[in-house]
């Protein structure tokens, strides 16, 4: 597994742990996430979807907070959208959560989790070269018997 994948998994676990903590302490929070990866069940009307930004904020408090369930790879909650408050279940993968924010006692928004860009952190050229080298070795059927 590549360094990038290992770090992504680490961040997913960290995000899950932070959300678990906030839920157990009953601390309301907000999420910034990639809207194109969010699942709405059933789908929202097109006119509502068009109003979302590529990175959108979900504020989880009140009934929405109470409806949160943890899934294997993310969270699910119920929320209302649009002027008619159309209720939908929303599923967001931990990997698609970019930031978790709480409001502190001084009424300031404070990030408690921020996803880092792995590609900006790690030089993967050495790992890529090793992978290409292994693929070249494995492409020769005679070499497979040695590995």
Residue, then its C-alpha position, 0 to 999 in steps of 0.5 A: x500500500x502506498x504512503x498516500x493510501x496509508x495516510x488517507x486511511x489514517x485521516x479517515x480514522x482520525x475524522x471518524x474518531x473526532x466525530x465519535x467524540x463529538x457525538x458522545x459528548x453531544x457537541x454540535x458540529x459542522x462539516x465542509x465536504x465535497x458535494x459531488x460525493x454526497x449521497x441524498x436519499x432520495x435525490x434532491x430536486x435539481x433546482x436545490x442541487x444547483x444551489x450547492x457549492x463544490x465544497x459545501x457546509x452542513x450544520x449538524x445540530x437539533x434534529x439533524x444532530x440527533x439523527x446522525x448514525x455512523x456507517x462503515x465508512x461515513x455518517x448518515x443524517x436527516x436534514x431539510x433542504x430548500x424553502x419547503x424544508x424537503x427532508x432527505x437522508x444524507x450520506x457522507x464518507x469520512x474520506x469526503x469530509x474536508x473539515x469538522x468545525x465546532x463553535x467554542x464557548x466564545x462563539x468562535x468557529x474552531x476546526x477540530x479536524x482538517x483533511x490534508x492533501x497527501x499529494x502535497x505532503x509526500x514525494x511519491x516519485x520514489x514509490x512510483x518508480x518502485x511500483x513501475x520496476x515491480x510491474x516490469x519484473x512481473x511482466x516477464x512470466x519467468x520472473x513470477x516463479x521467484x516472487 
